[in-house]
Amino acid sequence: MRQTLGGRLKDYLFDLAIRFIPITVLATLALLTYSYLNVNTKVIPPTEVRAKTHIPDYVFDNARLTVLDEFGQTKYRLLGKKFSHFEDDASIDITEPRLRFFTKDVPPTTITSGKGHLDGDVSILELYNQAEIFRADQIGKNGDIINPKLKATSNYFKIFINDDIIETNLPVKIERGLSVMTASKGAHFENVDQKMTLLGDVKGYIVPAESK
């Protein structure tokens, strides 16, 4: 009787050991894997967001920017020999900019300069270095000049594109037809209403309009 119980107990323990072998092997593999990963895996610190700087992220040669009005007609077109777009404020530096305003029933107004800067909202254009505004004669139905040509020159013009307003705080020369005026402290020009205000010391001469 004792041998029989002893034999059964031995068989039971042997069977129990056999069952625990897979669990022991899996536990050992898991422990080894964890130890390997813990030793060989490097902790990568979170990437810091790089602060944007005022450097060009895009450069376009012979670029063109066209804006349409609510009727799908061209409101203005901006050309440039080179556009340099800055990443921090989305502004654009322009080499040899050329801006044309298109207003109904009025000849296009063309503005040029050596350098320009367009803000990130595409609403203000600043022109430097021999800036010039030019609008050709406005001809009536009978062939008469109803609004003589306009030319303005200065070393700086600030253009509020959406409002069709141009201004400068530097000396400016205005030629309208045969009339010539100069202003020592700049001018304010409203393109739509064709109004101009001269500031500072104003000098020049006005030629009477010819009439048939």
C-alpha positions in Angstrom: 0.0 0.0 0.0 2.8 2.4 0.9 4.6 1.7 -2.4 1.5 2.2 -4.4 0.9 5.6 -2.8 4.5 6.5 -3.2 4.4 5.6 -6.9 1.3 7.6 -7.5 2.8 10.6 -5.7 5.9 10.4 -7.8 3.9 10.1 -11.0 1.8 13.1 -9.9 4.8 15.3 -9.2 6.4 14.3 -12.5 3.3 15.1 -14.4 3.0 18.5 -12.6 6.6 19.3 -13.5 6.0 18.5 -17.1 3.0 20.9 -17.2 5.1 23.8 -15.7 7.9 23.5 -18.1 6.2 25.6 -20.9 5.2 28.3 -18.5 8.7 28.4 -17.1 10.2 28.7 -20.6 7.8 31.5 -21.6 8.5 33.4 -18.4 12.2 33.1 -18.9 11.9 34.3 -22.5 9.8 37.3 -21.5 12.3 38.2 -18.8 15.2 38.0 -21.2 13.3 40.0 -23.8 12.5 42.8 -21.3 16.1 42.9 -20.1 17.4 43.1 -23.7 15.0 45.9 -24.6 15.7 47.8 -21.4 19.4 47.7 -22.0 19.5 48.4 -25.8 16.6 50.8 -26.3 17.6 54.4 -26.1 15.0 56.9 -24.7 14.4 59.5 -27.4 13.6 62.9 -26.0 10.6 64.7 -27.5 11.5 66.8 -30.5 11.4 70.5 -29.7 9.5 72.7 -32.1 11.9 74.9 -34.0 11.2 78.6 -33.8 10.5 80.1 -37.2 13.1 82.6 -38.4 12.9 85.5 -40.8 14.6 83.6 -43.6 13.2 82.7 -47.1 11.7 79.3 -47.3 10.5 79.7 -50.9 12.0 81.7 -53.8 10.2 82.2 -57.1 11.7 83.8 -60.2 9.6 85.9 -62.6 6.6 85.4 -60.4 3.0 86.7 -60.9 0.2 87.2 -58.3 -3.3 88.0 -59.7 -6.3 88.9 -57.5 -9.8 88.8 -58.8 -12.8 90.9 -57.7 -16.2 89.5 -56.7 -17.2 89.4 -60.4 -14.2 87.3 -61.5 -12.5 90.3 -63.1 -8.8 91.1 -62.5 -8.6 93.6 -59.6 -4.8 93.9 -59.6 -1.8 92.0 -60.8 1.6 92.0 -59.1 4.7 90.9 -61.0 8.3 90.6 -59.9 11.7 89.4 -61.1 12.1 87.5 -57.8 9.7 86.7 -54.9 11.3 85.6 -51.6 8.7 84.3 -49.2 9.6 84.3 -45.4 8.5 81.5 -43.1 7.9 83.5 -39.9 5.4 86.1 -41.1 4.5 84.9 -44.6 5.7 88.2 -46.0 7.4 88.5 -49.4 10.3 90.6 -50.6 10.1 91.4 -54.3 12.8 92.4 -56.7 11.7 94.9 -59.4 8.0 94.8 -58.5 5.4 95.9 -61.0 1.8 96.4 -59.7 -1.2 97.1 -62.0 -4.6 98.3 -60.6 -7.6 97.6 -62.9 -10.6 99.9 -62.2 -13.8 100.1 -64.2 -13.9 103.0 -66.7 -10.5 104.2 -65.6 -7.1 103.4 -67.4 -5.0 100.9 -65.4 -2.6 102.4 -62.9 0.9 100.9 -63.0 3.3 101.2 -60.1 7.0 100.1 -60.3 10.1 100.3 -58.2 13.5 98.7 -57.6 12.4 96.8 -54.4 9.2 95.9 -52.7 7.8 94.2 -49.6 4.4 92.6 -49.4 2.9 91.8 -45.9 1.7 88.4 -44.9 -2.0 89.4 -45.3 -1.4 90.5 -49.0 -2.9 93.8 -48.1 0.0 96.3 -47.9 2.8 96.7 -50.5 5.7 98.9 -49.8 7.9 100.1 -52.6 11.4 101.5 -52.4 14.1 102.9 -54.7 12.8 105.1 -57.6 9.2 104.2 -57.2 6.8 105.4 -59.9 3.1 105.6 -60.4 1.7 106.0 -63.9 -1.8 106.2 -65.4 -2.4 107.0 -69.0 -4.8 109.6 -70.4 -8.4 108.8 -70.0 -10.1 109.2 -73.4 -13.8 110.1 -73.7 -16.2 108.7 -76.3 -15.5 111.7 -78.6 -11.8 111.2 -78.4 -11.3 114.0 -75.9 -8.9 113.7 -72.9 -11.3 113.8 -70.0 -8.6 112.9 -67.4 -5.0 113.6 -68.3 -2.2 111.2 -67.6 -0.8 111.0 -64.1 2.8 110.3 -63.1 4.1 110.4 -59.5 7.7 109.6 -58.5 9.3 109.1 -55.0 11.7 106.9 -53.2 8.9 105.3 -51.2 5.2 104.4 -51.7 2.9 102.5 -49.3 0.0 100.9 -51.1 -3.1 99.7 -49.3 -4.1 97.2 -51.9 -7.7 96.4 -50.8 -8.6 100.1 -50.4 -6.8 101.4 -53.6 -5.0 104.0 -51.6 -1.4 105.0 -52.1 0.6 107.3 -49.8 4.2 108.4 -49.1 5.9 110.4 -46.4 8.9 111.3 -48.5 9.3 114.1 -51.1 7.2 113.4 -54.2 6.8 114.8 -57.6 3.4 114.8 -59.4 2.9 115.3 -63.1 -0.7 115.6 -64.3 -1.0 116.4 -68.0 1.4 119.4 -68.4 1.0 120.4 -64.8 3.8 119.7 -62.3 3.7 119.8 -58.5 6.2 118.8 -55.8 5.5 118.1 -52.1 8.2 118.0 -49.4 6.4 115.7 -47.0 4.6 113.3 -49.3 1.1 112.7 -50.6 -2.1 110.7 -50.2 -3.7 109.3 -53.4 -7.1 107.6 -53.7 -7.2 105.7 -56.9 -10.9 105.0 -57.2 -12.0 108.6 -56.6 -9.0 110.0 -58.3 -8.2 112.3 -55.4 -4.8 113.5 -54.3 -3.7 115.4 -51.2 -0.1 116.9 -51.2 1.6 117.5 -47.8 4.3 119.8 -46.6 5.8 122.6 -48.8 4.0 122.3 -52.2 5.4 124.0 -55.3 4.8 123.8 -59.0 2.6 125.1 -61.8 -0.8 124.2 -63.1 -1.6 124.4 -66.8 -5.3 125.2 -67.6 -7.1 122.3 -69.3 -7.7 122.7 -73.0 -11.2 122.7 -74.2 -12.9 122.4 -77.6 
